[in-house]
Every structure is written in C-alpha cells, then in structure tokens.
Amino acid sequence: MRAVLRRWTLLLLWLLACCPLEGLAADSGRQALLPKQPQIDRTARQIEMQRSELNKVRAREERLRSEVVTLEQDIADRQARLDQLEENLTLQQEIHAGKLQELAQAREAWQQARDHLERRLRVLYTRRGSPLLDLAFSTASPRDLLAFDQAYHNMLAHDQATLKSYHSSVATLEASRQALTLEQGILEDFLQRERQGREELEQRRDAKEELLAGVQAQANQRQQALTEMEQGWRRLLASMEAPRAKRPAKAPRNAPDIQTLRGTLPPPMAGRLLEEKKERQEGAEKVATDSIVIAAAEGTPVRAVAGGTVLFAGYLQGYGNAVVLDHGNNITSVTGHLGGVTAQREAYVQAGEQLGTTSDIAALVTGGILFELRRSGKALPPLEWLRPDAFDNSK
C-alpha cells in the first residue's frame, strides 16, 4: 500500500512539473513575438509617412504637369495669333506694294501731262503773238482769230484740269501709302511683341518641364523606398506566426451546416462597410477575388461568422495577418489584415468566437479588415451570405 501511494505521489509531482513547463513554453513563444511588434508598428508608421510624402510629391507633379499643359496651350494660342498677324502683314505688304505701283504710275502720268502741256504752251505762245497785230496783219478773218483764241483758252483749261486731276490722284495715293506704312509698322510691332511673349512662354514651359522631371525622379525614388519598406513590413509580419493548438479539435456533431445559413451570417465585426473588391494585390500582381473591406476602431474584436476549424493563422501573402477557417462542405472563410491574431491553428472555433483584433497600424497600410468566402477555392460574394443588416453605414 505504501509503495502504491509513493507511485501516485511521484506521478502527481511529475504532472505538476510538466504542466507549468508547457505553459511557460507557450508563454515564451508568445513573448518571443512581442519584441517584434514595436518594430512592425514603427515600420508601418514610417510607411504611412512615406506614403504621405509620396502623395504630396505626386500632387506637386500633377500641378506641374497641369501648368505645363496650360503653358503649351498658351504657346499654341500665341502661335495662332502670330500666324494670323503674319498673314495680315503679308496682305498689307501686298496692298502697300500695289499702292506704290499705282503712285508711281500716277506720278509718271502727271509728269507726262506736264511735259505735254509745256510743249503745247511753247508752240502756242510762239505762234499766237499779239492779238492787235493778229487783227491788223493776219490774213485770217476776225472770226477765225476769235475762234482760235477760244480754242486756245479751252485747251489751256483742259490741260490745267488734267494736271489738277493727276495731282489730286498723286496726293490721294501718297496719303494711302503713308497710312499703309503706318499700319504695317503697327503690325510689325504687334508681331515683335507676340514673338517676345511666345519666347517668354517657351522659357517658362522649359523651366516647368525641368522642374517636373526632377519631381518625377523624386516621386520614383519615394515609390521605390515605399515598396522596399512595405516588403520589409510584410517580412516582419511573416515572422510572427500564431502558435499551433495543442490538440487539433473536431467540429461538434450538432454544428449547423453553413450552407443553410446563407443570408443570415453575422458580420466578422461591428464596423462600416468600405468597399467591395473584385481584385487584390499579391506582391507585384493583381489577383481576381470577391471580397469586402470593413473599417472599425482600433482594438475591435474580429469574430468567426460561423463555426469552423482554423486551417491557418498568421501572416498570409496578400492578406497580412489572417485567419482561414474551414466551415465544412468545401467552404472556407478568410479574414485578413488583422492587427493581432488570437486564433490557434487546427483549433475549432464557434460562431462568434474571437479570431483577432483590428489595428490602426494595419489599417494605415491596408485600409481595413478584408473578408472573403470561398467554395472549393472559388470566391463567393460575401454580402449574399451575410445578413442584410450586417453593416450600418449611416454614420
């Protein structure tokens, strides 16, 4: 009897010794993850700061590009005005040349009329002589002499009128020439100003394009830095793997079939529906999906929409911290972008049991909690499975 008691005592001491050690081992596993959390949070904040600076640079790049486009349009408008002015100047020069030709012809005709009148007057003066002597000694009758004298005066009046007409034409053409010369000078002045304006606009455009090239280079550098920081952030998350359950659990026999719960499932958390997504980023590629993004305050519990076995809990490519549940009948749910994971792999969780919590740090990078449903790997529309009042977006 004493030997039996001794064996039971040793067995109890062994159990007491083993149980705390297992608890300590689990705690030490969790504690090993804790030092990485501040680094993850710090990296996430740095990512957000880098993204904010990148957005500022992108906004500046967009403003500069808009200014360059505006300057290009101004240059095009200025060039159109230049083309019109040059066309007007060419037309003005042609008119001016025509007026000069008309003026030269009028002056030549005027000079010819003057020469003709001078020759005629010279002949008439030499032939006519004195009127009294003509009456006394001329063989012509007085009537003929008076007729000749009248003809002489008429011819003289005609020649004077002709000279006056030519002189008036020359004066008019000269005035037109001066006006055209003045207009041509004004057009040339306008052309000079427009050319100077266009050159100034081109200089401003070149300066803006040079500045834009620098801003684009800066944006590319910041984008590269952001990509590297996000990759580092994902590697840190990948190193934080949730612990495995001590003993895999099976679904209770009376667990409801999730297929009968279509349209009645509760949301994974109380929050606001941000968007429905048809694709997600997985590394450098975009993958087709059917999911929803939910926003909530930091620390909000994230729960299972239905009972299921935890297939995976930890960092998942494209989902960040995530929990994958097997609900039976080849239906699985994926809840990603969690701030923290409390579910254990291979454990069975009841509907409404907590899987993890939200985090503002995770939301800075991803925007909110991501939720998907799949049947045999094919995405199902989550909103058709959740109850109609799952989200209140009135706030």
C-alpha positions in Angstrom: 0.0 0.0 0.0 2.8 2.4 0.9 4.5 1.6 -2.5 1.3 2.5 -4.3 1.0 5.8 -2.5 4.6 6.6 -3.3 4.0 5.9 -7.1 0.9 8.1 -7.1 2.8 10.9 -5.3 5.6 10.7 -7.9 3.0 10.8 -10.7 1.3 13.9 -9.3 4.6 15.7 -8.9 5.6 14.8 -12.5 2.3 16.2 -13.8 2.7 19.4 -11.7 6.2 19.8 -13.1 5.1 19.2 -16.7 2.1 21.5 -16.8 3.8 24.7 -15.8 6.6 24.0 -18.2 4.2 23.7 -21.1 2.5 26.9 -20.0 5.9 28.6 -19.8 6.9 27.3 -23.2 3.8 28.7 -24.7 4.3 32.0 -22.9 7.9 32.1 -24.0 6.7 31.5 -27.6 4.3 34.4 -27.3 7.0 36.6 -25.6 9.4 35.9 -28.4 7.0 37.6 -30.7 6.5 40.7 -28.6 9.8 42.5 -29.3 8.9 42.5 -33.0 5.6 44.3 -32.5 7.1 47.8 -31.8 9.3 47.3 -34.9 6.3 46.4 -37.0 4.3 49.4 -35.7 7.3 51.7 -36.3 7.7 50.4 -39.8 4.0 50.9 -40.5 4.1 54.5 -39.3 7.2 55.1 -41.5 5.3 53.6 -44.4 2.4 55.9 -43.8 4.8 58.9 -43.6 6.5 57.8 -46.8 3.1 57.4 -48.5 2.0 60.8 -47.3 5.2 62.4 -48.7 4.8 60.5 -51.9 1.2 61.8 -52.2 2.5 65.3 -51.7 5.1 64.8 -54.4 2.5 63.2 -56.7 0.2 66.2 -56.1 3.0 68.6 -57.0 3.8 66.5 -60.1 0.2 66.8 -61.1 0.2 70.5 -60.6 3.3 71.0 -62.6 2.0 68.8 -65.4 -1.2 70.8 -65.5 0.9 74.0 -65.6 2.9 72.7 -68.5 -0.2 71.7 -70.4 -1.6 75.2 -69.7 1.6 76.8 -71.0 1.6 74.6 -74.1 -2.0 75.8 -74.8 -0.9 79.4 -74.3 2.0 78.9 -76.6 -0.3 77.4 -79.2 -2.7 80.3 -78.9 0.1 82.8 -79.1 1.4 81.0 -82.2 -2.1 81.1 -83.8 -2.2 84.9 -83.3 1.3 85.1 -84.7 0.3 83.2 -87.8 -2.7 85.5 -88.2 -0.6 88.6 -87.8 2.0 87.4 -90.3 -0.8 86.6 -92.7 -2.3 90.1 -92.2 1.2 91.7 -92.6 1.8 89.8 -95.8 -1.5 91.0 -97.2 -0.7 94.5 -96.0 2.6 94.4 -97.8 1.0 93.3 -101.0 -1.5 96.1 -100.8 1.3 98.5 -100.0 3.3 97.3 -103.0 0.2 97.8 -105.2 -0.3 101.3 -103.9 3.3 102.1 -104.5 2.9 100.9 -108.1 -0.2 103.0 -108.6 1.5 106.0 -107.1 4.5 105.6 -109.4 2.1 105.3 -112.4 0.2 108.4 -111.3 3.3 110.4 -110.9 4.6 109.3 -114.3 1.2 110.2 -115.9 1.3 113.6 -114.1 4.8 114.2 -115.3 3.9 113.3 -118.9 0.9 115.6 -118.7 3.0 118.5 -117.5 5.6 117.9 -120.3 2.8 117.7 -122.9 1.3 121.0 -121.6 4.6 122.7 -121.6 5.3 121.7 -125.2 1.8 122.8 -126.3 2.1 126.1 -124.5 5.5 126.7 -126.0 4.2 126.2 -129.5 1.1 128.2 -129.0 2.9 131.1 -127.5 5.4 131.3 -130.4 2.6 131.1 -133.0 0.0 133.3 -131.4 1.8 136.6 -130.9 -0.2 139.8 -130.1 -3.9 139.9 -130.6 -3.9 143.5 -132.1 -1.1 142.6 -134.5 -3.0 139.5 -135.5 -6.1 141.6 -136.3 -4.0 144.2 -138.2 -1.7 142.0 -140.2 -3.3 138.5 -140.2 -4.8 137.2 -143.4 -7.4 135.3 -141.2 -10.7 136.8 -140.6 -11.5 138.2 -137.1 -14.0 135.4 -136.7 -11.3 132.8 -137.2 -8.9 134.6 -134.9 -11.6 134.7 -132.2 -12.3 131.0 -132.7 -8.6 130.2 -132.5 -8.3 132.2 -129.3 -11.3 130.5 -127.8 -9.9 127.1 -128.7 -6.6 128.1 -127.1 -8.3 129.0 -123.8 -10.3 125.8 -123.8 -7.2 123.7 -124.4 -5.4 125.5 -121.7 -8.3 125.0 -119.2 -8.5 121.3 -120.2 -4.7 120.8 -119.6 -4.9 122.6 -116.3 -7.9 120.4 -115.2 -5.9 117.3 -116.3 -2.9 118.4 -114.3 -5.0 119.1 -111.3 -6.7 115.7 -111.5 -3.3 113.9 -111.7 -2.0 116.0 -108.8 -5.1 115.0 -106.7 -4.6 111.3 -107.6 -1.0 111.5 -106.6 -1.9 113.2 -103.3 -4.5 110.6 -102.5 -2.2 107.7 -103.3 0.5 109.3 -101.3 -1.8 109.5 -98.3 -2.9 105.9 -98.8 0.8 104.9 -98.9 1.6 106.7 -95.7 -1.5 105.1 -94.0 -0.4 101.6 -95.2 3.1 102.3 -94.0 1.8 103.2 -90.6 -0.4 100.1 -90.4 2.5 97.9 -91.5 4.6 99.4 -88.7 1.9 98.7 -86.1 1.5 95.1 -87.4 5.3 94.6 -87.2 5.3 96.0 -83.6 2.5 93.6 -82.7 4.4 90.7 -84.3 7.5 91.6 -82.3 5.6 91.7 -79.1 3.8 88.4 -79.8 7.2 86.7 -80.6 8.7 88.0 -77.4 5.6 86.7 -75.5 5.9 83.3 -77.1 9.6 83.1 -76.2 8.8 84.0 -72.6 6.1 81.3 -72.5 8.6 78.8 -74.0 11.2 79.7 -71.4 8.6 79.2 -68.6 7.5 75.9 -70.1 11.1 74.7 -70.4 11.7 75.6 -66.7 8.5 73.9 -65.6 9.4 70.7 -67.6 12.8 70.7 -66.0 11.2 71.1 -62.6 8.7 68.4 -63.5 11.5 66.0 -64.4 13.1 66.5 -61.0 9.8 66.0 -59.2 9.1 62.8 -61.2 12.6 61.5 -60.3 11.8 62.3 -56.6 8.5 60.5 -56.8 10.1 57.4 -58.4 12.7 57.4 -55.6 10.0 57.7 -52.9 7.9 55.0 -54.6 10.9 52.6 -54.6 11.6 53.4 -51.0 7.9 52.8 -50.1 7.9 49.4 -52.0 11.0 48.3 -50.1 9.5 49.4 -46.7 6.3 47.5 -47.4 8.3 44.4 -48.4 10.2 44.7 -45.1 6.9 45.2 -43.2 5.5 42.0 -44.8 8.6 40.1 -43.9 8.2 41.2 -40.3 4.6 40.1 -40.3 5.6 36.8 -41.8 8.0 36.1 -39.0 5.1 36.4 -36.5 3.3 33.1 -36.8 0.5 32.3 -34.4 1.0 29.2 -32.2 -0.4 25.9 -33.1 -3.2 24.4 -31.0 -2.1 21.8 -28.5 -4.5 19.3 -29.8 -6.5 19.5 -33.1 -10.2 19.7 -32.4 -13.1 18.4 -34.5 -16.4 20.1 -35.2 -19.2 19.2 -32.9 -21.7 16.7 -34.2 -24.6 19.2 -33.9 -22.7 22.0 -35.7 -25.1 23.7 -38.3 -24.4 23.3 -42.0 -23.1 26.7 -43.2 -25.0 26.2 -46.5 -28.2 26.6 -44.6 -27.1 29.9 -43.1 -26.7 31.7 -46.4 -28.1 35.3 -46.0 -28.1 35.0 -42.2 -24.4 35.1 -41.2 -23.3 37.8 -38.8 -20.5 40.2 -39.9 -17.0 39.4 -38.8 -17.1 42.6 -36.7 -19.2 45.6 -35.9 -18.0 48.3 -38.3 -18.6 50.2 -41.5 -18.5 48.6 -45.0 -15.9 50.5 -47.0 -16.0 48.7 -50.4 -16.5 45.6 -52.3 -13.3 44.4 -54.1 -13.0 42.4 -57.2 -9.2 42.1 -57.1 -6.4 42.3 -54.5 -2.7 43.0 -54.6 -0.5 39.9 -54.2 3.1 41.1 -54.5 3.5 42.9 -57.8 0.4 41.2 -59.3 -3.3 41.8 -59.0 -5.4 38.7 -58.4 -9.2 38.4 -59.1 -11.3 38.0 -55.9 -14.7 38.8 -54.4 -14.3 40.3 -51.0 -15.4 43.2 -48.8 -13.3 45.7 -46.7 -14.7 46.7 -43.3 -13.4 49.6 -41.1 -13.7 49.8 -37.3 -12.0 51.4 -34.4 -8.6 50.0 -33.2 -8.9 47.0 -30.9 -12.4 46.0 -32.2 -12.8 42.2 -31.8 -12.9 40.2 -35.1 -15.0 37.1 -34.8 -15.9 33.9 -36.7 -19.0 34.3 -38.9 -19.7 30.6 -38.4 -18.1 27.6 -36.6 -15.1 26.1 -38.3 -11.6 24.6 -38.0 -8.6 27.0 -38.1 -6.7 26.0 -41.2 -4.3 28.8 -40.9 -3.5 31.7 -38.5 -0.6 34.1 -39.2 0.9 36.1 -42.0 -0.5 35.2 -45.4 0.8 36.7 -48.7 -1.6 39.3 -49.9 -3.7 39.3 -46.7 -1.3 40.3 -44.0 -2.2 38.8 -40.6 -5.1 36.4 -41.5 -7.2 33.6 -40.2 -8.5 30.9 -42.6 -11.5 28.8 -41.3 -12.8 25.5 -42.8 -16.6 25.6 -42.3 -17.2 22.2 -44.0 -18.7 21.3 -47.4 -15.6 22.8 -49.0 -16.5 26.3 -47.8 -13.8 28.4 -46.2 -13.6 32.0 -45.0 -10.6 34.3 -45.0 -10.3 37.2 -42.6 -7.2 39.3 -43.4 -5.4 42.5 -42.5 -5.8 41.8 -38.8 -3.8 43.8 -36.2 -3.4 40.8 -34.0 -4.3 37.1 -34.2 -5.7 35.2 -31.2 -6.9 32.0 -33.0 -4.7 28.9 -32.9 -4.1 26.7 -35.9 -6.0 23.4 -36.1 -8.3 24.5 -33.3 -12.1 24.6 -33.7 -13.8 27.9 -33.1 -17.5 28.5 -32.5 -19.6 31.1 -34.4 -18.9 34.5 -32.8 -15.6 33.3 -31.2 -12.8 35.9 -31.4 -10.2 35.4 -34.1 -8.2 38.6 -33.6 -8.4 42.3 -33.3 -8.2 45.4 -35.6 -5.3 47.8 -35.6 -5.0 51.3 -36.8 -1.4 50.5 -37.9 -2.7 47.7 -40.1 -5.5 50.0 -41.4 -2.9 52.6 -42.4 -1.4 50.2 -44.8 -4.4 48.2 -46.0 -7.5 50.3 -45.3 -9.5 47.9 -43.2 -10.3 44.2 -42.5 -10.6 42.0 -45.6 -13.2 39.2 -45.6 -13.7 36.5 -48.2 -15.8 33.4 -48.6 -14.7 30.5 -50.9 -16.2 27.2 -52.1 -13.6 24.8 -53.4 -11.2 27.8 -53.9 -13.8 29.8 -55.9 -14.7 33.2 -54.4 -18.3 33.7 -53.2 -20.0 37.1 -52.9 -19.8 37.8 -49.1 -22.7 40.2 -49.0 -25.1 37.4 -50.2 -24.1 35.3 -47.3 -24.2 37.9 -44.5 -27.5 39.1 -43.1 -29.0 42.3 -44.7 -28.4 44.5 -41.6 -24.8 43.3 -41.2 -23.4 46.9 -41.5 -24.7 50.3 -40.5 -23.2 52.9 -42.9 -25.4 55.7 -41.8 -22.6 57.1 -39.5 
